[in-house]
Amino acid sequence: MPQGSFSRQQTAAITGLSSRQLSYWRKTGLVVPNGYTTGGHARYSFTDLIALRAARRLLDAKISVQRIRKCLQSLTRFLPTVDYPLVELSLVVTGDVVLVFHGERAFDALTGQEWVFPIAELAAEIEKIQQQQPQQGDLFSVDNNKQEEYA
């Protein structure tokens, strides 16, 4: 077994998924293992573990496997440069909407429509404003020349 690869049993223990779920997800293409042994046994990479944990979190958020699969298929259509969506993108579930954060943009995972409210831009604006606010020392600093006059 190559270093950095995990058997199905190890992967199940790490991710909290059952061997049956792993097999089903592999067969349906949701998360396919990175490699196989010469005997044909699945070997999962660390990247696969991240994807499995992300899928598990989406399931825990009450998103169905079918919806996760549809989201991933949609993501590969409107973000063709993304090879591993569950690894490379940030996904946020809000009610029945799965938002995808890619760079400074937010998209609906199913439709690919850019989210109307530019969250990333708002976060950047807030950070910029916070950096512009004067610090305590800036408010009460005394010029060294003036300090000598007061002494």
Backbone as CSV, one residue per row, in Angstrom:
resi,resn,N_x,N_y,N_z,CA_x,CA_y,CA_z,C_x,C_y,C_z
1,MET,0.857,-1.187,0.000,0.000,0.000,0.000,0.891,1.235,0.000
2,PRO,0.715,2.167,-0.971,1.534,3.375,-0.997,1.288,4.235,0.228
3,GLN,2.355,4.937,0.648,2.213,5.806,1.811,1.237,6.929,1.485
4,GLY,0.420,7.294,2.443,-0.556,8.358,2.233,-1.842,7.851,1.622
5,SER,-2.001,6.533,1.513,-3.264,5.991,1.033,-3.895,5.167,2.150
6,PHE,-5.215,5.102,2.112,-5.960,4.492,3.204,-6.910,3.433,2.652
7,SER,-7.006,2.330,3.358,-7.934,1.265,2.970,-9.366,1.727,3.220
8,ARG,-10.305,0.933,2.724,-11.715,1.272,2.929,-12.056,1.260,4.413
9,GLN,-11.504,0.307,5.176,-11.779,0.235,6.609,-11.196,1.448,7.340
10,GLN,-9.968,1.820,6.997,-9.354,3.001,7.615,-10.141,4.256,7.263
11,THR,-10.534,4.357,6.016,-11.291,5.525,5.549,-12.630,5.611,6.267
12,ALA,-13.289,4.483,6.443,-14.570,4.468,7.159,-14.379,4.948,8.596
13,ALA,-13.316,4.480,9.243,-13.050,4.888,10.629,-12.734,6.379,10.720
14,ILE,-11.988,6.901,9.773,-11.587,8.311,9.792,-12.756,9.234,9.497
15,THR,-13.588,8.863,8.516,-14.664,9.753,8.070,-15.980,9.546,8.798
16,GLY,-16.120,8.386,9.469,-17.390,8.103,10.125,-18.438,7.570,9.163
17,LEU,-18.031,7.254,7.948,-18.941,6.679,6.968,-18.847,5.160,7.047
18,SER,-19.890,4.485,6.640,-19.845,3.020,6.634,-19.163,2.537,5.353
19,SER,-18.673,1.307,5.392,-18.076,0.707,4.191,-19.101,0.653,3.066
20,ARG,-20.333,0.439,3.438,-21.416,0.390,2.441,-21.593,1.753,1.765
21,GLN,-21.560,2.831,2.558,-21.672,4.172,1.974,-20.502,4.449,1.035
22,LEU,-19.292,4.103,1.485,-18.113,4.315,0.647,-18.248,3.574,-0.676
23,SER,-18.706,2.334,-0.621,-18.891,1.542,-1.844,-19.935,2.176,-2.753
24,TYR,-21.046,2.607,-2.161,-22.111,3.231,-2.948,-21.610,4.516,-3.600
25,TRP,-20.915,5.352,-2.837,-20.403,6.612,-3.379,-19.374,6.363,-4.466
26,ARG,-18.571,5.311,-4.311,-17.576,4.960,-5.325,-18.286,4.511,-6.594
27,LYS,-19.269,3.615,-6.458,-19.989,3.071,-7.616,-20.756,4.152,-8.365
28,THR,-21.296,5.112,-7.633,-22.097,6.168,-8.268,-21.260,7.373,-8.682
29,GLY,-19.966,7.348,-8.345,-19.079,8.431,-8.790,-19.086,9.672,-7.931
30,LEU,-19.728,9.630,-6.768,-19.743,10.811,-5.902,-18.330,11.136,-5.431
31,VAL,-17.669,10.176,-4.817,-16.261,10.311,-4.437,-15.582,8.998,-4.818
32,VAL,-14.699,9.083,-5.791,-14.004,7.908,-6.291,-12.608,7.865,-5.676
33,PRO,-12.174,6.704,-5.180,-10.843,6.609,-4.574,-9.746,6.969,-5.566
34,ASN,-8.661,7.466,-5.019,-7.520,7.899,-5.829,-6.829,6.740,-6.533
35,GLY,-6.859,5.558,-5.932,-6.173,4.424,-6.536,-6.700,3.096,-6.052
36,TYR,-6.094,2.046,-6.587,-6.474,0.692,-6.230,-5.219,-0.156,-6.091
37,THR,-5.297,-1.184,-5.262,-4.181,-2.111,-5.132,-4.189,-3.035,-6.357
38,THR,-3.150,-3.835,-6.495,-3.112,-4.787,-7.607,-4.241,-5.800,-7.497
39,GLY,-4.727,-6.025,-6.286,-5.858,-6.925,-6.066,-7.209,-6.265,-6.298
40,GLY,-7.225,-4.955,-6.638,-8.472,-4.247,-6.931,-9.148,-3.602,-5.741
41,HIS,-8.444,-3.528,-4.609,-9.029,-2.893,-3.423,-8.814,-1.379,-3.468
42,ALA,-9.846,-0.635,-3.106,-9.792,0.829,-3.140,-8.774,1.370,-2.148
43,ARG,-8.069,2.408,-2.548,-7.145,3.132,-1.675,-7.474,4.615,-1.800
44,TYR,-7.800,5.217,-0.668,-8.210,6.620,-0.630,-7.016,7.496,-0.248
45,SER,-6.890,8.625,-0.918,-5.828,9.584,-0.608,-6.330,10.567,0.446
46,PHE,-5.432,11.400,0.931,-5.819,12.429,1.889,-6.843,13.364,1.255
47,THR,-6.659,13.686,-0.020,-7.613,14.532,-0.748,-8.984,13.871,-0.793
48,ASP,-9.001,12.554,-1.001,-10.274,11.827,-0.985,-10.941,11.926,0.381
49,LEU,-10.128,11.848,1.453,-10.678,11.961,2.806,-11.343,13.318,3.017
50,ILE,-10.727,14.367,2.493,-11.313,15.714,2.614,-12.643,15.767,1.875
51,ALA,-12.669,15.221,0.668,-13.903,15.214,-0.119,-14.992,14.405,0.589
52,LEU,-14.620,13.273,1.159,-15.592,12.444,1.878,-16.135,13.164,3.109
53,ARG,-15.260,13.845,3.833,-15.713,14.599,5.022,-16.647,15.736,4.600
54,ALA,-16.318,16.410,3.490,-17.182,17.495,3.010,-18.549,16.942,2.622
55,ALA,-18.556,15.830,1.920,-19.831,15.213,1.533,-20.607,14.789,2.776
56,ARG,-19.916,14.271,3.750,-20.554,13.856,5.005,-21.189,15.058,5.709
57,ARG,-20.487,16.183,5.712,-21.041,17.390,6.356,-22.286,17.870,5.618
58,LEU,-22.271,17.758,4.290,-23.457,18.142,3.524,-24.620,17.206,3.857
59,LEU,-24.335,15.934,4.014,-25.379,14.990,4.427,-25.907,15.340,5.807
60,ASP,-25.009,15.681,6.714,-25.416,16.070,8.062,-26.270,17.332,8.046
61,ALA,-26.087,18.165,7.024,-26.886,19.385,6.876,-28.198,19.099,6.150
62,LYS,-28.526,17.815,6.045,-29.789,17.351,5.457,-29.853,17.541,3.938
63,ILE,-28.692,17.552,3.279,-28.648,17.590,1.819,-28.570,16.140,1.351
64,SER,-29.419,15.768,0.410,-29.446,14.374,-0.045,-28.232,14.067,-0.922
65,VAL,-27.891,12.791,-1.000,-26.772,12.361,-1.848,-27.051,12.765,-3.303
66,GLN,-28.297,12.627,-3.726,-28.648,12.995,-5.099,-28.415,14.488,-5.337
67,ARG,-28.777,15.306,-4.357,-28.574,16.755,-4.510,-27.086,17.102,-4.486
68,ILE,-26.319,16.435,-3.640,-24.869,16.662,-3.608,-24.288,16.312,-4.973
69,ARG,-24.697,15.176,-5.526,-24.211,14.748,-6.837,-24.575,15.773,-7.920
70,LYS,-25.823,16.253,-7.895,-26.252,17.258,-8.876,-25.433,18.539,-8.735
71,CYS,-25.168,18.943,-7.493,-24.349,20.136,-7.250,-22.951,19.958,-7.831
72,LEU,-22.360,18.792,-7.601,-21.006,18.541,-8.107,-20.976,18.521,-9.629
73,GLN,-21.992,17.910,-10.242,-22.059,17.889,-11.702,-22.225,19.303,-12.240
74,SER,-23.043,20.086,-11.582,-23.247,21.470,-11.987,-21.964,22.274,-11.851
75,LEU,-21.256,22.062,-10.741,-20.008,22.793,-10.514,-18.984,22.508,-11.603
76,THR,-18.901,21.276,-12.041,-17.926,20.953,-13.083,-18.329,21.564,-14.419
77,ARG,-19.613,21.881,-14.586,-20.044,22.563,-15.822,-19.683,24.045,-15.797
78,PHE,-19.991,24.736,-14.684,-19.742,26.179,-14.691,-18.395,26.576,-14.105
79,LEU,-17.675,25.649,-13.520,-16.301,25.892,-13.088,-15.438,24.730,-13.607
80,PRO,-15.194,24.689,-14.909,-14.524,23.524,-15.496,-13.081,23.318,-15.029
81,THR,-12.461,24.327,-14.447,-11.078,24.167,-13.996,-10.988,23.494,-12.638
82,VAL,-12.119,23.242,-12.008,-12.130,22.628,-10.685,-12.223,21.112,-10.849
83,ASP,-11.159,20.411,-10.474,-11.140,18.959,-10.592,-11.819,18.271,-9.413
84,TYR,-11.639,18.810,-8.209,-12.183,18.206,-6.991,-13.013,19.244,-6.241
85,PRO,-14.285,19.441,-6.647,-15.098,20.502,-6.040,-15.205,20.416,-4.524
86,LEU,-15.337,19.212,-3.964,-15.488,19.096,-2.515,-14.212,19.457,-1.781
87,VAL,-13.093,19.488,-2.470,-11.813,19.817,-1.859,-11.440,21.269,-2.108
88,GLU,-11.637,21.736,-3.334,-11.121,23.033,-3.758,-12.037,24.211,-3.451
89,LEU,-13.300,23.959,-3.213,-14.258,25.040,-3.028,-14.802,25.025,-1.609
90,SER,-15.300,26.179,-1.188,-15.981,26.249,0.106,-17.472,26.182,-0.152
91,LEU,-18.144,25.273,0.525,-19.578,25.093,0.359,-20.279,25.480,1.646
92,VAL,-21.364,26.240,1.507,-22.150,26.669,2.659,-23.604,26.339,2.374
93,VAL,-24.258,25.703,3.327,-25.662,25.348,3.182,-26.489,26.365,3.937
94,THR,-27.421,26.986,3.219,-28.349,27.929,3.848,-29.755,27.477,3.476
95,GLY,-30.397,26.806,4.395,-31.719,26.257,4.089,-31.586,25.182,3.030
96,ASP,-32.264,25.388,1.896,-32.171,24.401,0.822,-31.223,24.845,-0.292
97,VAL,-30.461,25.909,-0.061,-29.508,26.419,-1.053,-28.097,26.018,-0.636
98,VAL,-27.336,25.526,-1.610,-25.926,25.233,-1.377,-25.133,26.311,-2.097
99,LEU,-24.449,27.149,-1.307,-23.634,28.215,-1.884,-22.209,27.728,-2.040
100,VAL,-21.582,28.152,-3.121,-20.205,27.783,-3.413,-19.371,29.047,-3.421
101,PHE,-18.294,29.053,-2.646,-17.376,30.178,-2.641,-16.141,29.777,-3.422
102,HIS,-15.862,30.544,-4.466,-14.713,30.284,-5.332,-14.006,31.624,-5.521
103,GLY,-12.835,31.740,-4.926,-12.145,33.035,-4.969,-12.953,34.046,-4.191
104,GLU,-13.283,35.138,-4.841,-14.056,36.187,-4.176,-15.508,36.187,-4.623
105,ARG,-15.959,35.104,-5.207,-17.320,35.046,-5.716,-18.108,33.954,-5.012
106,ALA,-19.423,34.121,-4.997,-20.324,33.129,-4.432,-21.343,32.749,-5.504
107,PHE,-21.607,31.434,-5.631,-22.522,30.919,-6.635,-23.511,29.965,-5.997
108,ASP,-24.671,29.836,-6.645,-25.592,28.771,-6.291,-25.032,27.499,-6.912
109,ALA,-24.887,26.445,-6.145,-24.236,25.222,-6.624,-25.012,24.529,-7.735
110,LEU,-26.325,24.641,-7.740,-27.104,23.955,-8.767,-27.211,24.743,-10.061
111,THR,-27.448,26.032,-9.945,-27.699,26.830,-11.150,-26.448,27.506,-11.697
112,GLY,-25.467,27.709,-10.839,-24.270,28.427,-11.273,-24.451,29.932,-11.245
113,GLN,-25.644,30.389,-10.867,-25.890,31.829,-10.812,-25.064,32.438,-9.695
114,GLU,-24.457,33.574,-10.035,-23.688,34.266,-9.011,-24.657,34.812,-7.976
115,TRP,-24.277,34.663,-6.712,-25.114,35.127,-5.619,-25.221,36.635,-5.707
116,VAL,-26.411,37.169,-5.572,-26.662,38.587,-5.739,-25.905,39.423,-4.718
117,PHE,-25.853,38.968,-3.509,-25.198,39.705,-2.444,-23.730,39.319,-2.416
118,PRO,-22.846,40.213,-2.860,-21.419,39.857,-2.951,-20.758,39.801,-1.570
119,ILE,-20.826,38.655,-0.943,-20.334,38.478,0.419,-18.835,38.733,0.510
120,ALA,-18.089,38.209,-0.458,-16.632,38.357,-0.411,-16.239,39.832,-0.524
121,GLU,-16.938,40.575,-1.380,-16.637,42.000,-1.520,-16.960,42.741,-0.223
122,LEU,-18.058,42.373,0.415,-18.429,43.008,1.678,-17.368,42.737,2.737
123,ALA,-16.893,41.499,2.811,-15.848,41.152,3.782,-14.582,41.957,3.521
124,ALA,-14.223,42.144,2.247,-13.029,42.918,1.904,-13.213,44.384,2.288
125,GLU,-14.420,44.917,2.078,-14.697,46.308,2.454,-14.605,46.496,3.969
126,ILE,-15.150,45.554,4.710,-15.098,45.638,6.173,-13.659,45.611,6.651
127,GLU,-12.858,44.714,6.084,-11.449,44.623,6.475,-10.716,45.925,6.160
128,LYS,-11.010,46.506,5.015,-10.377,47.773,4.620,-10.740,48.889,5.597
129,ILE,-12.004,48.959,5.963,-12.460,49.993,6.895,-11.831,49.790,8.268
130,GLN,-11.749,48.536,8.708,-11.147,48.257,10.008,-9.675,48.644,10.031
131,GLN,-8.989,48.497,8.910,-7.582,48.880,8.846,-7.412,50.390,8.856
132,GLN,-8.432,51.117,8.411,-8.349,52.576,8.356,-8.668,53.225,9.692
133,GLN,-9.331,52.503,10.590,-9.691,53.082,11.874,-8.427,53.333,12.684
134,PRO,-8.353,54.502,13.323,-7.155,54.821,14.104,-7.033,53.905,15.316
135,GLN,-5.822,53.594,15.664,-5.526,52.793,16.841,-5.433,53.718,18.051
136,GLN,-5.475,53.159,19.244,-5.445,53.951,20.474,-4.220,54.869,20.499
137,GLY,-3.053,54.341,20.148,-1.831,55.149,20.159,-1.873,56.270,19.147
138,ASP,-2.582,56.074,18.036,-2.697,57.103,17.010,-3.522,58.285,17.502
139,LEU,-4.498,58.019,18.359,-5.369,59.085,18.840,-4.664,60.026,19.812
140,PHE,-3.753,59.505,20.607,-3.139,60.298,21.663,-1.636,60.425,21.525
141,SER,-1.108,60.258,20.318,0.338,60.368,20.166,0.758,61.830,20.279
142,VAL,1.931,62.033,20.826,2.457,63.380,21.013,3.745,63.474,20.218
143,ASP,3.871,64.525,19.459,5.097,64.762,18.691,6.262,64.872,19.653
144,ASN,7.401,64.260,19.334,8.575,64.275,20.217,9.016,65.702,20.545
145,ASN,8.984,66.622,19.568,9.375,68.014,19.823,8.466,68.667,20.854
146,LYS,7.170,68.396,20.721,6.217,68.973,21.650,6.382,68.359,23.037
147,GLN,6.767,67.056,23.063,6.961,66.372,24.333,8.070,67.079,25.132
148,GLU,9.142,67.494,24.450,10.262,68.172,25.121,9.828,69.534,25.651
149,GLU,8.900,70.227,24.921,8.405,71.531,25.366,7.616,71.383,26.665
150,TYR,6.868,70.268,26.799,6.045,70.068,27.988,6.891,69.665,29.188
151,ALA,8.071,69.118,28.950,8.893,68.602,30.045,9.567,69.682,30.843
